Each structure stands twice: as structure tokens, then as C-alpha cells.
């Protein structure tokens, strides 16, 4: 696996004189962000905010799936009471929203564990996300929003290629935002969650909590059209769940609204803020190459036991016969030995840092984290190549 590195675009941004101008712009932007309901007249005239307010144009979604209305049933009234109490919302308004929501029985099997779990395969998983088309769209996304990505670097310390990687893996840069009305999907999973799930009570409570956050957000910031998203209730370019929107989403374009579907600025700022909130450390690599060929089986199992939680020093890994790069041996913070299966072939391994762990807070999968990293790296490489030419890609 390639060792994570700092790309010329980020170095250029931090090293050149233009970085000073960008920092001043970011300071103005931060002031606008701090008072989200109004931006200063001067700041609104800057090039930075003009670019930040440029709307992302998502691909058209298929027609939202419709079903039978839930109606004013006993289950709906009980759920409405709980949500109204939790979020301090008018109970009549909540009851009306839930009564008008439509059932989507087709999504219920999607939340069940697979009957026969598929064998994990990092090579196949990686190939899904590192396609030429996805890289091409990543280059376009970066070029279209380069100023916003640089501002996120200044304010949150998250380099552009990680944000670009998230957007590409999550929604193919807005091409796949979801086709389900969020109210319908979340209400369905809150009221009709399948009892056959091994953690049915816990998962149903989770979706009821997400529904409560969604309704609170709709009451505070009504949408002109019903918001669409995934069958599980995730929304926008970065696919935030409603609770994540409440905790981490930011009005990065300073227009007084948070819109993760139509504002690339809000999506970029929100992902960067998410990483920072979970302890992202600017400049820290995400992982290093590691060779485990000579590690005894018992030692290997012990090193893998903490999973993706950084727990071992480089010297401890080396003492167990792990072979690390010089850069990894000079790294003085904890590492996790991360194993990725390759179907029937030998597993792959990397030594993950605390920043690798942060990416898994977005999606609790080492496969996901490495796909985000490598897609971002591939887009950055294409951006830095003066001979790179995008092909014909839908």
C-alpha cells in the first residue's frame, strides 16, 4: 500500500505568498461563519465568498418512492409524543408530519444482516472506488471548489484530498444522493423496524432518534421540497445522518442555511469539521506500509486484537518482527495493525495512525477508510500531473 504523503497542492498553498491572502480571506470567512444569519457587506463582496456561494448542482435523482401513509395510528401518536418531548416540538405538528409520512416496506430487508455474509475482499472493494471515472469527477470537483477546499485546510487543518476522497466514496461527487424521502424512510424504520434483527430494539431506537433530529431540523429550517437521501436516512454530498448534521454540519457559505445537497461549501466545511471534532491532527499521515511475513501467528493475533484502535508503538511492532519503513519507525505516536482480507488470497496490512482511526469514525470500516485515502491520493496525483487529461466519462 502506498505510504500517505503531503501533496504538492497542499505544500504550494501553505508555502506561497498567496497563502497569506487566503488566510486573510479565511479569517473574513470565519467571521461570517460565526454569525451565520448575516454576512458582512464587505465579506460578501470578496472572491472567496462569491466562490463559496456557488451552488453544487446534483444529478437528478429518480422519482422518490411512495407508499401508503402511516396515518394517525396509536404507534404514530406515541412516537410523536416522544419526539415532541425530546426535541421540544409542538406535538400536533409532529403528529401531522408522521401521519403524512409514507411506508416503504422495501427498505426493511436492507437493514437486516445478510443471510450468508460475503467474504471480504479489499482488492475488489478498492476497484469499485478507484475507477477512472470517479477519479475524473474528483479532479473536476477539486478544480471547481479549490478555494473552498483550501479554506477548509486553513480553518480545520484537513487537507483537500481527504475531503475529496469522502465525497467520491459517499456519493460519486453528488451523482448518487439517494432517492428516498427522508421523512418516509426514517419513519418506516422507526415504526416498522424488523423484529427479526438481532439488535432490533437498539437499532429501532437509533432510527427514532435520527427521525427526531430530522424533524427538529425541518421545523427550524423548512425545505421547499421534501429532502431525499439514502434508505437509512443519510443526506447530501457527504451523506450525514440527521444527528451528525446537528453536531457537525456548518454553514460554510455563510448564507444562514445548512444545505448539504446543494451547497458544496456546506458539504466541504462539514466534512472538515467532522474530522476535526473527532481529533484530526493536521499533517499526520494516515498509515504506513508494514510487512508481517515474519511475525509469529500468536503475536500477529495479539497485535490485531485492538482492531483499528492505535495501540502499539513502532518499536513494539518491530520487536514482533514487523518490518516498517523508516518513516514509520520515526513516528512517535501509537499505531494499529490493520488487516484487510482479499477474498481467498493473502490479506493486506497497513499500520494505521490516529488519523486513520478518525476516518473510521465516519464509517466504521478499515476498508472504507483506505478507499477514501487512496481515492483522494489518486485525484491529487492527477491534479499534480500537467499531462493529465480527463477522458469521456458520464
SVG drawing of the C-alpha trace seen along z (x, -y; Angstrom):
<svg xmlns="http://www.w3.org/2000/svg" viewBox="-55 -46 69 65">
<polyline fill="none" stroke="black" stroke-width="0.4" points="0.0,0.0 1.3,-3.5 2.5,-5.5 0.4,-8.5 2.1,-11.8 1.6,-15.5 0.8,-16.5 2.3,-19.4 -1.0,-21.2 -1.2,-21.5 2.5,-22.4 2.1,-25.1 -0.9,-26.5 1.0,-26.7 4.3,-27.9 3.5,-30.6 2.6,-34.2 -0.9,-33.6 -1.4,-31.6 -1.3,-34.9 -4.1,-36.3 -6.0,-33.1 -5.6,-33.2 -6.9,-36.7 -9.8,-35.6 -10.4,-32.7 -10.4,-35.0 -13.2,-37.0 -14.9,-33.8 -14.7,-32.6 -16.2,-35.8 -19.1,-35.2 -19.4,-31.7 -19.6,-32.8 -22.7,-34.9 -24.4,-32.5 -27.6,-34.5 -25.8,-37.5 -22.6,-38.1 -20.9,-41.4 -21.3,-43.5 -17.6,-43.6 -17.1,-39.9 -20.0,-39.1 -18.1,-41.0 -14.9,-39.0 -13.9,-36.5 -13.8,-33.8 -17.4,-34.1 -18.5,-34.5 -17.0,-31.1 -18.3,-29.7 -21.9,-30.6 -21.6,-28.8 -24.2,-26.1 -23.5,-22.5 -25.8,-21.0 -26.5,-17.4 -27.5,-14.9 -31.3,-14.4 -32.5,-11.6 -35.1,-9.1 -38.6,-9.8 -38.9,-9.3 -40.6,-6.1 -44.1,-6.4 -46.3,-4.1 -49.3,-4.0 -49.5,-6.8 -48.9,-5.9 -52.0,-7.8 -52.9,-8.9 -52.4,-5.5 -51.6,-4.7 -48.0,-3.9 -47.6,-7.2 -49.1,-9.2 -46.8,-7.5 -43.8,-8.2 -44.9,-11.8 -45.2,-12.3 -41.7,-11.0 -40.2,-13.1 -42.1,-16.3 -40.8,-15.9 -37.2,-15.1 -36.9,-17.9 -39.3,-20.4 -41.5,-20.5 -45.3,-21.1 -46.9,-17.7 -49.7,-18.5 -47.1,-19.4 -45.0,-16.3 -48.1,-14.1 -49.1,-15.6 -45.7,-15.0 -45.6,-11.4 -49.2,-10.7 -48.4,-12.0 -45.2,-10.0 -45.5,-7.1 -44.5,-3.5 -41.6,-2.0 -41.6,1.7 -39.0,2.4 -36.2,0.9 -36.9,3.2 -34.8,6.2 -32.0,3.7 -31.3,3.2 -31.1,6.9 -27.8,8.7 -27.1,10.7 -28.2,14.3 -24.8,15.5 -22.1,12.9 -19.9,12.3 -16.2,12.8 -14.4,9.5 -12.1,8.6 -10.1,5.4 -8.9,5.7 -12.4,5.8 -13.7,3.2 -10.8,0.8 -11.5,1.3 -15.1,0.1 -14.0,-3.3 -10.7,-3.9 -12.2,-3.8 -11.0,-6.2 -14.4,-7.9 -14.5,-8.5 -11.0,-10.0 -12.0,-12.2 -15.0,-13.5 -12.8,-14.0 -10.5,-16.2 -13.4,-18.3 -14.8,-18.6 -11.4,-19.7 -10.9,-22.3 -14.4,-23.6 -14.1,-24.1 -10.4,-24.5 -10.8,-27.7 -13.3,-26.2 -11.0,-23.1 -8.1,-25.4 -10.2,-27.4 -11.2,-24.1 -7.5,-23.3 -6.8,-26.7 -9.7,-26.6 -9.9,-22.9 -6.5,-21.5 -7.9,-18.8 -6.0,-18.5 -8.2,-18.7 -7.6,-15.1 -9.2,-13.6 -12.4,-15.6 -12.4,-14.8 -12.0,-11.2 -15.0,-11.3 -17.2,-12.9 -16.2,-10.5 -16.8,-7.3 -20.0,-8.5 -21.9,-9.9 -19.7,-10.0 -19.4,-13.7 -23.2,-14.2 -24.2,-11.8 -25.8,-9.4 -27.5,-11.4 -30.4,-8.9 -34.0,-8.6 -35.9,-8.1 -37.8,-10.9 -36.1,-11.1 -39.3,-11.5 -40.7,-8.4 -37.5,-6.3 -36.9,-7.4 -40.5,-6.9 -40.6,-3.5 -37.5,-2.4 -38.8,-4.0 -42.2,-2.4 -41.8,0.8 -38.2,1.9 -38.0,5.7 -38.1,7.6 -36.0,10.4 -32.9,8.2 -30.6,9.4 -30.4,5.9 -33.9,4.8 -34.6,2.7 -31.3,0.8 -31.5,0.2 -35.1,-1.0 -34.2,-3.4 -31.4,-4.7 -33.7,-5.5 -36.3,-7.1 -33.5,-9.3 -32.5,-10.2 -36.1,-10.9 -36.4,-13.3 -33.3,-15.2 -34.6,-15.3 -38.0,-16.8 -36.2,-19.4 -34.1,-20.4 -37.2,-20.6 -39.0,-22.8 -36.1,-25.1 -35.2,-25.2 -38.1,-24.0 -37.2,-22.6 -39.1,-23.8 -39.2,-20.3 -39.1,-17.0 -35.4,-16.2 -34.1,-13.0 -31.4,-10.7 -30.5,-7.0 -32.8,-4.3 -31.2,-4.7 -31.8,-8.5 -28.4,-9.9 -28.4,-13.1 -26.3,-15.3 -22.9,-15.0 -21.3,-13.7 -24.3,-11.5 -24.7,-12.8 -27.3,-11.3 -29.5,-13.9 -27.7,-13.6 -24.4,-14.3 -26.0,-17.3 -26.9,-18.6 -23.5,-18.0 -21.0,-18.7 -22.7,-20.4 -21.6,-24.0 -22.9,-26.9 -19.7,-27.2 -21.0,-29.5 -22.4,-32.0 -25.9,-32.2 -27.8,-31.4 -28.8,-27.9 -27.1,-24.4 -27.7,-22.6 -25.5,-19.5 -27.2,-18.6 -27.0,-21.8 -24.1,-23.7 -20.7,-22.3 -19.3,-24.8 -21.5,-23.5 -20.6,-19.9 -16.9,-20.6 -16.9,-22.6 -19.0,-20.0 -16.7,-17.0 -13.7,-19.0 -15.4,-20.0 -16.4,-16.3 -12.8,-15.2 -11.6,-18.0 -14.2,-17.1 -13.0,-13.5 -9.4,-14.6 -7.9,-15.0 -4.2,-16.1 -3.0,-18.3 0.0,-16.9 -0.1,-13.5 0.0,-10.6 -2.9,-8.2 -0.9,-4.9 2.3,-3.3 3.4,-0.2 4.0,2.9 5.3,6.4 4.0,9.0 5.6,12.0 7.9,12.9 5.5,12.3 4.6,15.5 0.9,16.4 0.2,15.8 2.0,12.4 0.1,11.5 -3.3,12.3 -2.3,10.3 -1.3,7.3 -4.6,7.5 -6.7,7.7 -7.3,4.0 -8.5,3.8 -8.3,0.3 -7.6,-1.4 -4.0,-2.7 -2.4,-0.8 1.2,0.1 4.5,-1.8 6.5,-1.3 9.3,0.2 6.8,2.8 5.7,3.8 9.3,4.1 10.0,6.2 7.4,8.7 9.2,8.9 7.0,6.5 9.0,4.7 8.3,1.0 9.5,-1.9 12.0,-4.4 9.2,-7.0 7.1,-4.6 10.0,-3.9 10.4,-7.7 6.7,-8.0 6.4,-8.5 2.6,-8.0 0.5,-4.8 -0.2,-2.6 -2.8,0.0 -2.1,3.1 -4.9,3.2 -5.8,6.3 -7.8,6.3 -8.9,9.6 -8.5,10.3 -11.1,13.0 -9.2,16.2 -5.8,14.5 -3.4,13.3 -4.6,10.4 -3.2,6.9 -1.9,5.0 -1.2,1.3 -0.1,-0.4 -2.9,-2.9 -2.3,-6.2 -4.8,-8.1 -5.8,-10.0 -6.7,-6.6 -8.9,-5.9 -10.6,-9.3 -11.7,-8.4 -13.2,-5.2 -15.4,-7.4 -17.1,-8.5 -17.7,-4.8 -16.5,-2.1 -14.6,-0.1 -10.9,0.0 -11.8,0.9 -13.8,-2.3 -11.1,-4.4 -8.4,-3.1 -10.6,-3.6 -11.2,-7.2 -7.5,-7.8 -6.4,-6.1 -9.1,-7.8 -8.1,-11.1 -4.4,-10.3 -5.3,-9.3 -7.2,-12.5 -4.3,-14.5 -1.9,-12.7 -4.0,-13.5 -4.3,-17.1 -0.5,-17.4 0.2,-15.8 0.5,-18.5 -0.1,-15.9 -3.3,-14.5 -6.3,-14.6 -9.8,-13.5 -11.4,-11.0 -15.1,-10.8 -17.0,-9.9 -20.7,-10.3"/>
</svg>
